[in-house]
């Protein structure tokens, strides 16, 4: 396979940026994700890819819950902050406006809105795991356009 061609084509994929929040026994965390997509209309489901070395992956597996918060255009700095490793930045939510959703996960109040999800399955996918989840609650917080990888200038190696 021609590596340069593969990278170029994968970088043409369009991605949004999302804050995934988790909770367990009074502990809260968030991370930035972009490999997320709707998977089903009925029931409403989505799929989320999470790196296997993520701090939050075991929390998702144990609690069977997470929330998706949709970053607004212009929230590049927040997406970058939450995208840093938990091990280097364990207090990611400090100073952020949030409340807890019905599933116990933080809802970031300065984003466009949120989806609360209940895990229904997972699939191994190389260095990541793809979670399949049913959307059990949703809310709109603000109007605007969503933040994209293109706007943020973030890039995957492909």
Secondary structure, 3 states (H helix, E strand, C coil): CCHHHHHHHHCCCCCECEEEEEEECCEEEEEEECCEEEEECCCCEEEEEEECCCCCHHHHHHHCEEEEEECECCCHHHHHHHHCCCCCCCCCCCCCCEEECCCCCEEECCCCEEEEEEEEEEEEECCEEEEEEEEEEEEECCCCCECEHHHHCCCCCC
